[in-house]
Amino acid sequence: MNLPILYTQIAIMFLLMGIGAFCYRRGILTDRGSKDISALLINVVTPCLIIQSFRREYDPAIFHQLIEALILSVAVTFAAIGIAAAVFRKGKPDYADRRMCVVFPNNGFMALPLLQALCGGDGVFLGSVYIVVTNLFLWTYGVRTLCTASGQTGNSRWYKMFLNPATLGFTVGLVIFATSFKLPAIVGTPIEYLAALNTPLAMIVLGVYLAQSQLLDIIRDRTIYTVSLTRLAVIPLLALVLLLVFPWTPLVAQVMMVSAATPCAIVASMFAQQFGTNYRYASRIIACSTLLSAVTMPLLLSLYNLFV
């Protein structure tokens, strides 16, 4: 892993977040505007980025790496679920929101820009698997956890495991990769342009999100630090152990480590609001973990670099 590129990219990302926060504070970007950009990212830009990373000739070697990434993504997610259940017991206040913030990483907005800078298209190609796995668990484990805590029912939404933008983009991309199909320029060029929007738009939205948070409320609540550090330190260290114990392809290991080290996913707050749990508390955790990740991600990825 090229550490100078890593540190530079993290600095660039937080600078872009600062621009997003500045625009929000000055009224250049409103709450409605940030929600619209977020919707654009989730529904259009991220699927295009995934499809763009799959526009390549079929290669059995990289397909094998894709399977490795799938196995690792599922293993890390199951491990995170186990840790979240052990640390944040059912029935305790806001236990569901804490579990959601621990289990689901921001591997779309935070990981993909880093992977693009560190590993190029191959990194995004492999990193997209973790996003798909996250979506599958989100609409199964995540919905069930929140509905149990709030008393709602969410079974009618099971189909969204497969009919969501990230999974659909992955499916289209996988077909393109498996068949070595070449998109015509009139279709491929817009996809390429939209994919290029991911990093700046994602970081600006995160900056707005941070600007909306009340930092004093975050500082005063010690439980937020427990959840944040579980997400930012315990889960990545566990992922590191899995990467060191078994003989994974180096690129797959690097991609998984970057993805696992990201802060809490914004979707934890979105789903909390949708399913009736404490979304404001989840929002504070996300803001705290995002700020702390400026320190923890370089440290963890540097530690990973020492062992490989």
HELIX and SHEET records of a PDB file:
HELIX    1   1 LEU A    3  ARG A   25  1                                  23    
HELIX    2   2 ASP A   31  LEU A   40  1                                  10    
HELIX    3   3 LEU A   41  VAL A   45  3                                   5    
HELIX    4   4 THR A   46  SER A   53  1                                   8    
HELIX    5   5 PRO A   60  VAL A   87  1                                  28    
HELIX    6   6 TYR A   95  VAL A  103  1                                   9    
HELIX    7   7 ALA A  111  CYS A  119  1                                   9    
HELIX    8   8 GLY A  121  PHE A  137  1                                  17    
HELIX    9   9 LEU A  138  GLY A  142  3                                   5    
HELIX   10  10 VAL A  143  SER A  150  1                                   8    
HELIX   11  11 ASN A  155  MET A  161  5                                   7    
HELIX   12  12 PRO A  165  THR A  179  1                                  15    
HELIX   13  13 ALA A  185  ALA A  195  1                                  11    
HELIX   14  14 ASN A  198  GLN A  212  1                                  15    
HELIX   15  15 LEU A  215  ARG A  220  1                                   6    
HELIX   16  16 ARG A  222  LEU A  229  1                                   8    
HELIX   17  17 THR A  230  VAL A  234  3                                   5    
HELIX   18  18 ILE A  235  VAL A  245  1                                  11    
HELIX   19  19 PRO A  250  ALA A  260  1                                  11    
HELIX   20  20 VAL A  267  PHE A  275  1                                   9    
HELIX   21  21 TYR A  279  PHE A  307  1                                  29    
END                                                                             
